[in-house]
Amino acid sequence: MKGRVGWRLVGATFISIPLTFGSAWAQGQNKIADEVSVVVTHGQVIGLGSGSGFIGVRLHAGEPVVFSASKGLNAVAQTPGRLLAFSGPSQRWSVQRLDISENVQTIQVTPRLIFVRTDKRLLGFQGAAGRWKIQELGVQEEHRRTLVQDHLAVVVTDRRVLGFSAFTGGFFAETLSSDEAIEQVDGNDNIIVLFTSARKLVFRSGLAVWGEIP
């Protein structure tokens, strides 16, 4: 297995133990260089790809950009009312509006995806396809932790675990029992394994479904 990459964690620190299985999908996914950049200028946000030309999206009058970042295939810009994501391969912007009372908690950008968590929902952007995927959070559903790697993201709440892949589908959920606790976590850019008090759950970027292992 390749050397371990650094975890991007929100809300917790985990003990990690080695995995003993490989993934053909993981081996087939190579690291990619930064291919896009984002520039805010003259009332618009411009997405630049590695080829010629650029694609711009116009800002509303008085609309400030409060955050922007780019990595690999994708870039993102946040304003108080919108999330703007740019895909290098599809050469287009995709816009998600934020509710007036919606607060962005975290934005994380990897070479192939953008993950956003607000106090109301989860948003994942697939950089190659240029598509947002949305998952509403339940009323009073409590966020416990978020794990983001290059090709996938996993969110743990007090009710369930949700997995998002840069390659396929949207958010995939697995319900946790009321007394089921997450005890350990391990993984890499394509696989995350959650060791709970009752079972071992695995989420793979190539399958984008939750499974159990012995």
Disulfide bonds with the S-S distance in Angstrom:
none
